[in-house]
Amino acid sequence: MAVLNVQVFALAPETAKPLTPEQQYQVFTSFTDGLSGLLGHAGPVFVMSRDVTPYDTGALVQVLCLADSGDTVTDTVAEHLSAAMAGDPAFFESWELAAGEIYVASSDN
């Protein structure tokens, strides 16, 4: 197991106008709520913290967790973000998810 910091980007369509502060807050609350089920989760990913940082054209999601692989974390986070986006399909229409960097903070290897 390793302590990992994993990034996932949620990207608005290129043709979209920049997000207003209210829309950025909507993104923040949707994603924070969507990821809350991962905190302390006893499955393959044990999440210690998650941060959602919205910006003009999307959001950066960072998860500090304990897991066997970064791919597992990325896939798990993407599933939860997709579910959160499905909760408001009109707003999140054509949004995409993209994997970011994976940092290993500590490992037992």
N, C-alpha and C positions, 0 to 999 in steps of 0.2 A: 504494500500500500504506500501511497505517496500523498503528501500534502501539495495540492495543486491550486494555482490561480488560473482560471480559465476565462477567456473572453469570448463573447458571442455578440455580434452586431445585428441589430434589427434595422433594416434600411427601407425608408419610404421610397416610392417610385421616383425615378429621376425627373419625371414631368410634374411632380407635386410641388406646390408652393411650400416655402419654409414653414415649419411648424410654429404656431403661435405659442406664447407661454402657457395658455390654457390647454392646448393640444399636447404640449410637452408634459404637462402635469398628468393629463389623461394617459399618456404612454407610461409615465412613471408608476401611476397607481395600478394600471392594468398588469404591467409586468411584475411589479412587486407583489401584488396579490397572487398572480399566477405562479410565482416561484416560492411562495410562503410554505407550500406543502413539502418542499425539499428540505427545509431547515430541520436538522436533526434526523432526517430520514434514515432508516436502518437498512435500506437497500444497497445497491452497488455504489451509491454516491452518498456520502455523509457531508451535508453542507453546513459549514460553520457560519458563513456570512454570504450575503449577496448584495450587490450594489447595482442600481439602475441609474445611468446618467443619460438623460435625453439631451438632444441637441437639434439644430435646425432641420436635419434631414434623417433623423432616426434616433437610435439609442445604443449605448454601449452597456452591456450587461457583464459584470464580473462576478465570478463565484469562487470563493475560497472553500476548498473541500478536501475530503479524504477519499481517495478512489484508486483503483488499480490502473486506470488509463485516462488520458485526456480525451480520447475519442468517446469513451463511455460518458464522461461528464458533458461534453459538447452535445452529444445526442440526447441525453436526459434533459438538459437545459432547453434545447431546441424543441423537444416535445412539449414542455411546459409553456414555453413562449408561444408556440403554435396554438395550443389550447386557449391561452389568454387572448390571442388575436382572433380566434374563432368566436369569442364572446362578443366581439364588436366587428362583424365582417365589413360593414360599410366603411368604418374608419380605417381599418387595416387592409383594405383591398389592395392587392398587388404589392404588399410589403414582402421583403425577402429577409431570410436569415443567413448570416455568413459567419463562419468560424474565424476567430481571431487568434491571438497568441495563447500559448499554454506555457505557464511558468511552473517549474518544479521548485517548491520551497524546501522540501525535505523528502527523503526517500529511504526505504529500508534496503535498497539494493546494495 
